[in-house]
Each structure stands twice: as C-alpha cells, then as structure tokens.
C-alpha cells in the first residue's frame, strides 16, 4: 500500500511517522518550497504527547519545549479564578509541553527524513486536484519552482492534511457551502523574551471572551538559562469591518495595546510584554461548521483540513496528532487485508469526526475558558472570594467536562492505554 499525504504540517508529518512505524509506504507533498521554523507557540496535551512519545520523540520534545506545570485563570484585574496542575504534575504518565510550532514541525520533519529517507518529503508541490481510480487516487500536483508543468501521482490512498484553507476540502465541500465562521474576535500573537513569571513553566489566561490575554513559555533552552521566551496572545472583540482578508499579517501594537495598558499585576507586566515584542501577527478567530463527511472513496481529510477549530483548550494540533494515530491504525488493518482501504477511511471518519465535531462546538462556548466568562458576568468589577461566585465543584466540573470532551481526562486515557490505543 502507498499513501500520499498532502501537507507537511504537524498532522501530515505525524501521520507519515505513524504509517512508517506500521510498515506502510508513504510520501508527503508540501506546497512550501522550504521548511522553516516559522509560527508561534502551541501546547501539546498529554493525549497527543503520549502518541509522540510512542514514536520515540520525547527526548527531542523535552530538549526544546517547556514541560508545563500548571494552567491558571485570572480575571482582567489579575485576581485568580482557577488553577490546576498539568502533565506529570497532574499525575499523567507523560508531560504536557509548550513549544514553538515551527520547532515542532522541524523536529517531526527531521524524524521523517531520518526514518523514511531524505526523499520522503517533496517540497514545492501544491495539490491542485484529484481523480479517483478503480484501485486508488491520482493527485494533480503543481510544482512551485523550476518552471515545471503539472504532474500526476497515483497512490492507493490520499490524506489531505493541508490546513484550514485546504484545496482538497474545497473540492469536496465548495466554499460557498462551507464558509469560514468568524467569531467577531481578533487575535494578536507574538513572542517576547523576558524574565520568567511565576515558576517559569505556567500557562495563564486572563480576562473574558471579549478581552483576553494568554501567555506561556515555549523554550526550554531559554528556561535553563534563567530566561523565558513567552508566547502570548491578546484577544479583543472587533466589528466585522475590521476583518481583513490578509491572514497572519504583521500589525502595529497600537491596534490593540491600549486595551491592556493597566494589566500589571506584580508577577506579570502585560504592557511590557506587548511593547518588547519584535513583531505582532494578526489572526481572525475563525472555524468552520463540522462536516457531514471527510471521506470520498480512497481520499480523506485530517487535522485542520477536517475540523478547523478555535484555539481554545489547546486542541488544534493535539487533535491532528490523534487523527494520525487513529487513521494509521485502520490503514494497518487494510494493509494486512482485514478490511479494504476505502473501509479503513470510513472507520477512521466514524471514529474521529463525531469527537472533533464536539470539540469544535464546545470551543464556541469557550471550552474550559468559560470559568473566566462566568467570573466576568457575575462580578464585572472584581471579587473578594471566587468561591462566592463560582463554587469549587462548578470550577472542577467545567475543567473536567472539557477534558472528557477533548479526550485527555485521566480516566479516558487509562482506559485507552489498557485497550492498547489512544482513541
């Protein structure tokens, strides 16, 4: 069996490693002409880290990423709402990591090239379309360099992991019936090197759904030197006319910094973090409605191409990694002749589509960040005792309920481990 993977991001590269581990031949087609460590920070939750550890990547992750110790929520006045341990500090058998997305991608790419060979990743190859055949799929690829014309590749199975703007998803589900859904909120993201805050390994969120600030350290080398590379996100509600067609654009800090001018709480100086960032990138907070199907014959979707979601609850990359594990398991059954390749893709879809759809919809309700919204609604001017507003039972229920939906509550993970899988 030969699998073609469209997209050399986190999901596509993880799938390549999972397939190789199961003895399945594959290659990756990536539109970018070079892989570079671009992007900003992400969080890898324990259920996703477990899959990467099973691929032998824990030492590499620990070398570059920060092992997250806790997650803390505050209101816009810096008053604590809820704090919980994370990763091994919470009793998981694997860490939670905060890491630079580009460094993770480069780590995965290096592992793919080392294990599958230097020719496993084809750069500058943009997917333009596909044609089903009786025994597989023919993919039309457009080389992005060298002045070469379109080429075709025939494989047994195609997996489109080409992101929120997926060409393949657009062919399966035209954009006029599958539009981006704008939340009305804008994100501004950057990285600032600064003194460590709290224990140097804590992720914090502050504010409410219309005015929020999130930060976490993403560099273990910097932490070991007594410094902190802090990934941060400022979020505000904006008017629809503020939505630009230019994604990931650099913007001046004056666009949003005034809203956080007074966010100085002794242990963190938010205005200073914003002021000292070299470049700030703007992203609209968007997702798409869950699809009725991901699969057409021997082609399917994975990661953001399948289920773009708000970056709430640290689940975007984690769910792509879980997709890869699940799909690789079913394709292994196909490779062994237990089921057909088309059947394998439908089993994967049946397993993963409902779970990811639930996360997409729950994230629209703020996910675990709902604790901040409740505190704001019940005490917009601040509070003396959080438990007079939200009981400990309610706080724990919100946190645990989201973990169950996202698949990383400890009971779920223990059961999955006992069953020999992560699904």
DRENMIKE-702737 format. One line per 10 residues: their letters; for each residue x, y, z of N, C-alpha, C. Coordinates in steps of 0.2 Angstrom, whole numbers. Example, Ala and Ser with C-alpha at 12.3 -4.5 7.8 and 13.67 -1.06 7.14 Angstrom:
AS	66/-28/39/62/-22/39/66/-16/39 ~ 64/-11/35/68/-5/36/64/0/39
This chain:
XXXXXXXXXX	4/-6/0/0/0/0/4/6/0 ~ 2/11/-4/6/18/-4/1/23/-3 ~ 3/27/2/-1/33/5/2/39/3 ~ -2/44/0/1/51/-2/-2/55/3 ~ 2/59/6/0/64/11/1/71/9 ~ -5/75/8/-5/82/6/-4/86/12 ~ 2/90/13/3/94/18/8/92/23 ~ 14/96/24/19/94/28/19/97/35 ~ 13/98/38/12/101/44/13/96/50 ~ 10/98/56/11/93/61/7/87/60
XXXXXXXXXX	1/88/58/-3/82/56/-1/77/51 ~ 1/80/45/4/76/40/10/73/42 ~ 15/76/45/21/73/47/20/67/52 ~ 16/69/57/15/64/62/12/57/59 ~ 7/58/54/4/53/50/10/49/47 ~ 14/52/43/20/49/40/24/44/45 ~ 25/47/51/29/43/56/25/37/58 ~ 18/38/59/14/33/62/13/27/56 ~ 13/29/50/12/24/45/19/20/44 ~ 25/24/44/31/20/44/32/15/50
XXXXXXXXXX	30/17/56/30/13/61/26/6/60 ~ 21/7/56/17/1/54/19/-2/48 ~ 24/0/45/27/-3/39/23/-1/32 ~ 20/4/33/16/7/27/20/12/23 ~ 21/11/17/24/16/12/20/22/12 ~ 24/28/12/20/34/11/25/40/9 ~ 23/45/6/27/51/5/22/57/6 ~ 26/63/7/22/69/9/24/74/4 ~ 18/78/2/19/83/-3/17/90/0 ~ 22/94/1/21/100/4/22/106/-1
XXXXXXXXXX	17/111/-1/17/117/-5/23/121/-4 ~ 25/122/2/31/127/3/37/124/0 ~ 41/129/-2/47/127/-6/53/126/-1 ~ 52/127/6/57/126/11/53/125/17 ~ 55/121/22/53/120/28/57/125/33 ~ 54/129/36/57/134/41/53/134/47 ~ 57/135/53/54/135/59/50/142/60 ~ 44/143/56/40/149/57/34/147/62 ~ 31/153/63/25/152/68/26/154/75 ~ 22/152/79/22/154/86/21/148/90
XXXXXXXXXX	19/149/97/18/144/101/12/140/101 ~ 13/133/103/7/129/104/8/125/110 ~ 2/122/113/3/117/118/1/110/116 ~ 5/105/118/4/98/117/1/95/123 ~ -5/93/123/-8/90/129/-6/83/129 ~ -7/80/135/-4/73/137/-7/68/132 ~ -13/68/129/-15/63/125/-11/63/118 ~ -9/69/116/-5/70/110/2/68/111 ~ 4/70/117/11/69/119/12/61/119 ~ 8/58/122/8/51/123/10/47/116
XXXXXXXXXX	6/50/110/7/47/104/14/49/101 ~ 17/55/103/23/57/100/29/53/104 ~ 27/52/111/32/48/114/32/41/112 ~ 27/38/110/27/31/107/31/31/100 ~ 32/37/97/36/37/91/43/38/93 ~ 45/38/99/52/39/102/54/46/102 ~ 49/51/102/51/58/101/51/62/108 ~ 50/59/114/50/63/120/57/66/121 ~ 63/63/120/69/67/122/69/73/117 ~ 68/73/111/68/79/107/63/84/109
XXXXXXXXXX	57/82/111/52/87/113/55/90/120 ~ 57/86/124/60/89/131/66/94/130 ~ 70/93/124/75/97/123/73/104/121 ~ 68/105/118/66/111/115/60/114/118 ~ 55/110/121/49/113/123/49/113/131 ~ 45/117/134/44/118/141/39/113/144 ~ 41/109/149/36/105/152/31/109/156 ~ 25/110/154/20/114/158/19/111/164 ~ 19/115/169/17/113/176/10/114/178 ~ 7/120/176/0/122/178/-3/126/173
XXXXXXXXXX	-9/127/174/-13/131/170/-17/136/175 ~ -17/142/174/-20/147/179/-25/152/175 ~ -31/153/178/-35/158/175/-36/164/180 ~ -36/170/177/-37/176/181/-42/180/178 ~ -45/185/181/-50/190/178/-45/196/176 ~ -49/201/173/-45/206/170/-41/211/175 ~ -42/209/181/-39/213/187/-33/209/190 ~ -32/203/187/-27/199/189/-29/195/195 ~ -35/194/197/-37/190/203/-38/183/201 ~ -35/178/205/-36/171/202/-43/168/203
XXXXXXXXXX	-44/165/198/-51/161/197/-50/154/198 ~ -45/151/195/-44/143/195/-37/142/193 ~ -34/137/196/-28/134/194/-28/127/195 ~ -24/124/190/-24/116/190/-17/114/188 ~ -15/109/191/-8/106/188/-9/103/181 ~ -4/102/178/-4/100/171/1/94/170 ~ 0/90/165/5/85/163/7/80/169 ~ 13/79/170/16/75/175/14/77/182 ~ 14/84/183/12/87/189/5/85/191 ~ 0/84/186/-7/82/187/-8/74/188
XXXXXXXXXX	-2/70/188/-2/63/188/-3/59/182 ~ -2/63/176/-2/59/170/5/56/169 ~ 5/51/165/12/47/164/16/50/159 ~ 14/56/156/18/59/151/17/67/152 ~ 22/71/150/21/78/151/16/81/146 ~ 15/88/148/12/92/143/17/97/141 ~ 18/99/135/23/103/133/20/109/129 ~ 24/115/131/23/121/127/29/122/123 ~ 28/123/116/33/123/112/32/127/106 ~ 37/129/102/36/133/96/34/129/91
XXXXXXXXXX	28/131/87/25/127/82/31/125/77 ~ 35/130/75/40/129/69/45/124/72 ~ 47/124/78/52/119/80/49/112/81 ~ 43/112/82/40/105/82/39/102/75 ~ 37/107/71/37/104/64/44/102/61 ~ 49/106/63/56/104/61/58/98/64 ~ 56/97/70/58/91/74/55/85/70 ~ 48/85/69/45/80/65/48/79/58 ~ 49/84/55/52/83/48/59/80/48 ~ 63/81/53/69/78/54/68/70/55
XXXXXXXXXX	63/69/59/62/62/61/59/58/54 ~ 55/61/50/53/58/44/58/57/39 ~ 63/62/38/68/61/34/73/56/36 ~ 74/55/43/79/51/45/76/43/45 ~ 70/43/46/67/36/46/64/33/39 ~ 62/38/35/59/36/29/63/38/23 ~ 68/42/24/73/43/19/72/51/17 ~ 78/54/14/78/61/13/73/63/7 ~ 70/58/3/66/59/-2/58/58/0 ~ 57/57/6/50/56/8/46/62/8
XXXXXXXXXX	49/68/9/45/75/9/47/78/3 ~ 42/80/-1/43/83/-8/40/90/-7 ~ 45/95/-7/44/102/-6/42/105/-12 ~ 38/111/-12/36/115/-18/31/111/-22 ~ 27/107/-19/22/103/-23/15/104/-20 ~ 12/109/-24/5/111/-22/0/106/-25 ~ -5/103/-21/-10/99/-23/-15/104/-27 ~ -17/102/-33/-22/106/-36/-29/102/-37 ~ -29/95/-37/-35/91/-38/-33/84/-37 ~ -38/80/-38/-38/73/-38/-43/69/-42
XXXXXXXXXX	-41/63/-44/-46/59/-48/-46/52/-46 ~ -52/50/-43/-52/43/-41/-51/38/-47 ~ -48/33/-45/-47/27/-50/-49/21/-47 ~ -50/16/-51/-53/9/-48/-49/7/-42 ~ -42/8/-42/-38/5/-37/-34/10/-33 ~ -37/16/-33/-33/22/-29/-35/29/-31 ~ -30/33/-31/-32/40/-32/-26/43/-36 ~ -27/47/-41/-22/51/-44/-23/58/-42 ~ -17/61/-40/-17/68/-37/-13/72/-42 ~ -16/78/-44/-13/83/-48/-9/88/-44
XXXXXXXXXX	-3/88/-45/2/92/-41/5/98/-46 ~ 6/104/-43/9/109/-47/15/111/-43 ~ 21/110/-47/27/111/-44/28/119/-43 ~ 30/121/-37/31/129/-36/38/131/-38 ~ 42/128/-41/48/130/-43/51/127/-49 ~ 56/129/-53/59/126/-59/55/127/-65 ~ 49/130/-65/45/131/-71/43/125/-74 ~ 42/120/-70/39/113/-72/32/113/-73 ~ 29/110/-77/21/109/-78/18/105/-73 ~ 12/104/-72/8/100/-68/11/93/-68
XXXXXXXXXX	11/89/-63/12/82/-63/7/78/-60 ~ 7/71/-61/2/67/-58/5/62/-54 ~ 2/60/-48/5/55/-44/-1/50/-42 ~ 0/43/-43/-5/39/-42/-3/35/-35 ~ -8/35/-31/-6/31/-24/-13/27/-23 ~ -12/23/-18/-18/19/-16/-23/23/-11 ~ -20/27/-7/-24/31/-3/-21/38/-2 ~ -26/44/-2/-23/50/-1/-26/53/5 ~ -22/57/9/-24/60/15/-22/67/14 ~ -28/72/15/-27/79/14/-26/82/21
XXXXXXXXXX	-20/84/23/-18/87/29/-16/94/27 ~ -19/98/23/-17/104/20/-20/110/24 ~ -22/110/30/-24/115/34/-31/118/33 ~ -32/124/36/-39/127/36/-41/129/29 ~ -36/131/25/-38/133/18/-37/127/13 ~ -38/121/15/-37/115/11/-40/116/4 ~ -36/115/-1/-38/114/-8/-43/108/-8 ~ -41/102/-5/-45/96/-6/-51/97/-3 ~ -51/100/3/-58/101/7/-62/105/2 ~ -60/110/-1/-63/114/-5/-66/111/-11
XXXXXXXXXX	-63/106/-14/-66/102/-19/-71/97/-17 ~ -71/94/-11/-76/90/-8/-82/94/-6 ~ -80/100/-3/-86/104/0/-84/111/-2 ~ -87/114/-8/-86/120/-10/-87/126/-5 ~ -83/131/-6/-83/136/0/-89/140/1 ~ -94/140/-5/-100/144/-4/-105/140/1 ~ -103/133/2/-107/129/6/-103/127/13 ~ -97/130/13/-93/128/19/-88/134/20 ~ -92/140/22/-88/146/24/-84/146/30 ~ -79/150/31/-76/152/37/-81/155/42
XXXXXXXXXX	-82/153/48/-86/157/53/-82/161/57 ~ -83/168/57/-79/172/61/-83/174/67 ~ -79/173/73/-82/174/79/-83/181/81 ~ -81/186/78/-81/193/80/-75/195/84 ~ -70/190/85/-65/192/89/-58/191/85 ~ -53/195/87/-47/195/83/-41/193/88 ~ -36/190/86/-31/188/90/-25/191/87 ~ -20/194/92/-14/197/90/-9/192/94 ~ -4/190/90/1/185/93/8/187/92 ~ 12/185/97/19/187/97/23/183/102
XXXXXXXXXX	30/183/102/34/180/106/39/186/109 ~ 39/186/116/44/191/119/48/187/124 ~ 55/189/123/60/186/128/59/191/134 ~ 59/188/140/58/192/146/60/187/152 ~ 60/191/158/61/187/164/55/182/165 ~ 57/176/168/52/171/169/46/174/174 ~ 40/172/173/35/174/178/33/167/182 ~ 30/168/188/28/163/192/34/158/193 ~ 32/151/191/38/146/191/42/145/185 ~ 40/149/180/43/149/174/41/143/169
XXXXXXXXXX	36/140/171/33/134/167/25/134/167 ~ 22/140/169/15/140/170/12/144/164 ~ 6/141/161/2/144/156/-3/148/160 ~ -5/155/158/-10/158/161/-15/161/156 ~ -21/162/158/-26/166/154/-29/171/158 ~ -31/177/156/-34/182/160/-39/186/156 ~ -44/188/159/-49/192/156/-56/188/155 ~ -59/189/149/-65/186/147/-66/185/140 ~ -71/183/137/-71/181/130/-71/187/125 ~ -72/193/128/-71/199/123/-65/203/124
XXXXXXXXXX	-61/201/129/-55/204/131/-50/199/135 ~ -45/196/132/-42/191/135/-34/191/133 ~ -30/189/138/-23/188/137/-21/182/139 ~ -17/178/135/-15/171/136/-7/172/135 ~ -3/168/140/4/168/139/7/161/142 ~ 12/159/139/16/153/141/23/153/138 ~ 27/150/142/34/150/140/35/144/135 ~ 39/145/130/40/139/125/47/137/123 ~ 52/139/127/59/137/126/62/135/132 ~ 64/128/131/67/125/137/74/128/137
XXXXXXXXXX	78/129/132/85/131/132/85/138/135 ~ 80/142/134/80/149/137/78/148/145 ~ 74/144/147/72/142/154/78/140/158 ~ 82/136/155/88/134/158/93/139/159 ~ 93/144/155/97/150/156/94/155/160 ~ 89/154/163/86/159/168/82/164/164 ~ 80/163/158/76/167/154/70/164/152 ~ 65/168/148/59/165/146/57/168/139 ~ 56/163/134/53/165/128/46/164/129 ~ 42/170/130/35/170/131/31/171/125
XXXXXXXXXX	27/165/123/22/166/118/16/169/121 ~ 13/174/118/7/177/121/2/179/115 ~ -4/179/117/-10/181/113/-14/186/116 ~ -16/191/113/-20/196/115/-27/195/111 ~ -32/196/114/-39/195/110/-44/200/112 ~ -47/203/107/-52/208/108/-58/206/103 ~ -64/208/105/-70/208/101/-69/214/96 ~ -70/213/90/-70/218/85/-76/219/80 ~ -77/224/76/-83/224/72/-81/220/65 ~ -86/218/62/-85/214/56/-81/218/51
XXXXXXXXXX	-81/224/50/-77/228/45/-70/228/47 ~ -68/226/53/-61/225/55/-58/219/52 ~ -62/214/50/-59/208/47/-56/209/41 ~ -49/207/40/-45/208/34/-45/201/31 ~ -44/202/24/-43/196/20/-36/193/21 ~ -31/197/23/-24/196/24/-23/192/30 ~ -22/186/30/-21/182/36/-14/182/38 ~ -13/182/45/-6/181/48/-2/187/46 ~ -5/193/46/-1/199/44/2/203/50 ~ 7/206/49/11/210/54/7/216/55
XXXXXXXXXX	5/218/61/1/224/63/5/228/68 ~ 4/235/68/7/239/74/3/237/80 ~ 7/238/86/4/236/93/-1/241/95 ~ -1/247/91/-6/252/93/-13/250/91 ~ -14/245/87/-21/242/86/-24/240/92 ~ -21/237/97/-24/234/102/-21/235/109 ~ -15/238/109/-11/238/116/-15/242/121 ~ -19/247/119/-22/252/124/-27/248/128 ~ -30/242/126/-35/238/130/-31/235/136 ~ -25/234/135/-21/230/141/-16/235/145
XXXXXXXXXX	-17/241/144/-12/246/147/-12/246/154 ~ -17/243/158/-17/243/165/-16/236/168 ~ -14/231/164/-14/224/166/-7/223/168 ~ -5/226/174/1/225/178/-1/222/185 ~ 2/216/186/-1/213/192/5/210/197 ~ 11/214/197/16/212/201/20/206/198 ~ 17/200/197/21/194/194/21/195/187 ~ 17/199/183/17/199/176/16/207/174 ~ 19/209/169/18/216/166/16/215/159 ~ 10/214/158/7/213/151/9/219/146
XXXXXXXXXX	8/225/148/10/230/143/17/230/141 ~ 22/228/146/29/227/144/30/222/139 ~ 26/216/140/27/210/135/25/213/128 ~ 20/216/128/17/218/121/22/223/118 ~ 25/228/122/29/233/120/36/230/117 ~ 38/225/120/45/222/118/45/217/113 ~ 39/215/111/39/210/105/41/213/99 ~ 45/209/95/48/212/89/43/213/83 ~ 38/208/83/33/208/78/27/205/80 ~ 21/208/79/15/205/81/11/203/75
XXXXXXXXXX	8/197/75/4/195/69/-3/194/71 ~ -7/196/66/-15/196/67/-18/190/64 ~ -23/187/68/-26/182/66/-34/183/68 ~ -38/182/63/-45/182/65/-47/175/68 ~ -51/175/73/-53/169/77/-59/166/73 ~ -57/161/69/-62/158/65/-62/150/65 ~ -67/147/63/-68/140/62/-72/139/56 ~ -74/132/56/-79/130/51/-84/125/54 ~ -90/125/52/-95/121/54/-93/113/53 ~ -94/109/58/-92/102/56/-95/99/50
XXXXXXXXXX	-91/95/46/-93/92/40/-98/86/41 ~ -102/84/36/-105/78/37/-101/72/35 ~ -96/73/31/-91/68/29/-84/71/28 ~ -79/67/29/-72/69/27/-70/65/21 ~ -73/59/19/-70/54/15/-74/53/8 ~ -70/52/3/-73/51/-3/-69/45/-6 ~ -71/39/-6/-68/34/-9/-61/32/-5 ~ -56/33/-8/-49/32/-5/-46/38/-3 ~ -50/44/-2/-47/50/0/-50/53/6 ~ -47/55/11/-50/58/17/-46/64/19
XXXXXXXXXX	-49/68/24/-46/74/27/-43/72/34 ~ -38/77/36/-35/76/43/-33/83/46 ~ -34/83/52/-32/90/56/-36/95/54 ~ -33/101/53/-37/107/52/-41/107/45 ~ -38/103/40/-42/102/34/-49/99/36 ~ -49/95/41/-55/91/43/-59/95/48 ~ -56/98/53/-60/101/58/-57/107/61 ~ -56/112/57/-53/119/60/-58/121/66 ~ -54/123/71/-57/125/77/-54/131/80 ~ -58/134/85/-55/140/89/-49/137/93
XXXXXXXXXX	-43/141/93/-38/139/98/-39/139/105 ~ -44/136/107/-47/136/114/-45/129/117 ~ -43/129/123/-42/122/126/-36/118/123 ~ -31/122/119/-25/119/116/-26/113/112 ~ -31/113/108/-33/106/105/-32/106/97 ~ -30/111/94/-29/110/87/-24/105/85 ~ -18/106/87/-13/101/85/-14/95/88 ~ -16/95/94/-17/88/98/-22/84/94 ~ -27/87/91/-32/83/88/-30/80/81 ~ -25/84/78/-22/82/72/-18/76/73
XXXXXXXXXX	-14/76/79/-10/70/81/-14/64/82 ~ -20/65/86/-24/59/87/-27/57/81 ~ -29/61/76/-31/59/69/-26/54/66 ~ -20/56/66/-15/52/63/-14/45/66 ~ -14/45/73/-14/38/76/-20/34/74 ~ -26/37/74/-32/33/73/-32/31/65 ~ -30/35/61/-30/33/54/-25/28/52 ~ -19/29/55/-14/24/54/-16/17/56 ~ -19/17/62/-22/10/65/-26/7/60 ~ -31/10/57/-36/7/52/-32/6/45
XXXXXXXXXX	-28/10/43/-24/8/37/-20/2/38 ~ -17/1/44/-13/-5/45/-18/-11/44 ~ -24/-11/46/-29/-16/45/-30/-17/38 ~ -30/-12/34/-31/-13/27/-25/-16/24 ~ -19/-14/26/-13/-16/23/-12/-24/25 ~ -15/-26/30/-15/-33/32/-20/-37/29 ~ -25/-34/25/-30/-37/21/-36/-38/25 ~ -37/-35/31/-43/-37/36/-49/-33/33 ~ -47/-27/30/-53/-23/28/-50/-19/21 ~ -54/-16/17/-52/-13/11/-49/-6/13
XXXXXXXXXX	-45/-3/9/-43/4/11/-49/9/11 ~ -54/9/7/-60/13/7/-63/12/14 ~ -64/6/16/-67/4/23/-63/7/28 ~ -56/7/28/-52/9/33/-53/17/34 ~ -54/21/29/-55/28/29/-62/29/32 ~ -67/25/30/-74/26/33/-74/25/41 ~ -70/20/43/-69/18/50/-66/24/54 ~ -61/27/51/-57/32/54/-62/38/54 ~ -66/40/49/-70/45/49/-76/44/55 ~ -78/38/55/-84/36/60/-81/37/67
XXXXXXXXXX	-75/36/68/-71/36/75/-70/44/77 ~ -67/47/72/-64/54/74/-69/60/72 ~ -73/59/67/-77/65/65/-82/67/71 ~ -86/63/74/-90/65/80/-86/68/86 ~ -80/65/87/-76/68/93/-74/75/91 ~ -71/76/86/-69/83/84/-74/88/83 ~ -80/85/80/-86/90/80/-88/92/86 ~ -88/88/91/-90/90/98/-85/95/101 ~ -79/95/99/-74/100/102/-75/106/98 ~ -76/106/92/-77/112/88/-83/116/91
XXXXXXXXXX	-88/113/92/-94/116/95/-93/118/102 ~ -90/114/106/-88/116/113/-84/122/114 ~ -79/123/109/-75/128/109/-78/135/107 ~ -84/134/104/-88/140/103/-91/143/109 ~ -92/138/114/-94/140/120/-89/142/125 ~ -83/143/123/-77/145/127/-73/139/130 ~ -75/133/129/-72/127/132/-70/128/139 ~ -64/126/142/-63/127/149/-62/134/151 ~ -61/139/146/-61/146/147/-67/149/150 ~ -72/145/150/-79/148/152/-78/150/160
XXXXXXXXXX	-74/147/163/-73/150/170/-72/157/171 ~ -68/160/166/-66/167/166/-73/171/164 ~ -77/168/159/-83/172/157/-88/172/163 ~ -88/166/166/-93/166/172/-91/171/177 ~ -84/172/179/-82/177/184/-83/184/181 ~ -82/185/175/-84/192/172/-91/194/173 ~ -95/189/171/-103/190/171/-105/191/178 ~ -103/187/183/-105/188/190/-102/193/194 ~ -96/195/192/-93/201/196/-88/205/191 ~ -91/209/186/-88/213/181/-83/218/184
XXXXXXXXXX	-83/219/191/-79/224/194/-74/221/198 ~ -74/214/198/-69/210/203/-73/207/208 ~ -69/203/213/-72/200/218/-67/199/224 ~ -70/197/230/-66/196/235/-64/189/236 ~ -69/185/235/-68/177/236/-71/174/230 ~ -68/170/226/-70/167/220/-76/162/221 ~ -75/159/227/-80/154/229/-87/156/230 ~ -87/163/232/-94/166/232/-97/167/226 ~ -93/167/220/-96/167/214/-97/161/210 ~ -92/157/210/-92/150/207/-89/145/212
XXXXXXXXXX	-93/140/213/-91/135/218/-85/131/216 ~ -81/128/220/-76/124/218/-78/118/214 ~ -84/115/216/-87/110/212/-89/112/205 ~ -91/118/204/-93/121/197/-86/122/193 ~ -81/124/196/-75/125/193/-72/119/191 ~ -72/114/195/-69/107/194/-73/104/188 ~ -80/105/188/-84/102/183/-83/104/176 ~ -82/111/176/-80/114/169/-74/111/167 ~ -68/111/171/-62/109/169/-62/101/167 ~ -65/97/171/-65/90/169/-70/88/164
XXXXXXXXXX	-76/92/163/-80/91/157/-77/92/151 ~ -73/97/150/-69/99/144/-64/93/142 ~ -61/91/148/-56/86/147/-59/80/144 ~ -65/78/146/-68/72/144/-70/73/136 ~ -73/79/135/-74/80/128/-68/80/123 ~ -63/83/125/-57/83/121/-52/76/122 ~ -54/72/126/-51/65/126/-45/65/131 ~ -44/70/135/-37/69/139/-39/69/147 ~ -45/67/149/-46/66/156/-43/59/157 ~ -40/59/164/-36/53/165/-40/46/165
XXXXXXXXXX	-46/46/166/-50/40/166/-50/38/159 ~ -51/42/154/-51/41/147/-45/38/144 ~ -39/41/146/-33/39/144/-31/33/147 ~ -32/31/154/-31/25/157/-34/19/153 ~ -41/21/151/-45/15/148/-42/14/141 ~ -40/20/137/-37/19/131/-30/15/131 ~ -26/17/136/-20/13/137/-21/6/138 ~ -26/4/142/-27/-3/144/-29/-7/138 ~ -33/-3/133/-35/-6/127/-30/-6/122 ~ -24/-3/123/-19/-3/118/-19/2/113
XXX	-23/7/114/-24/13/109/-25/19/113 ~ -26/24/109/-27/31/111/-33/34/109 ~ -38/30/106/-44/33/104/-49/32/109
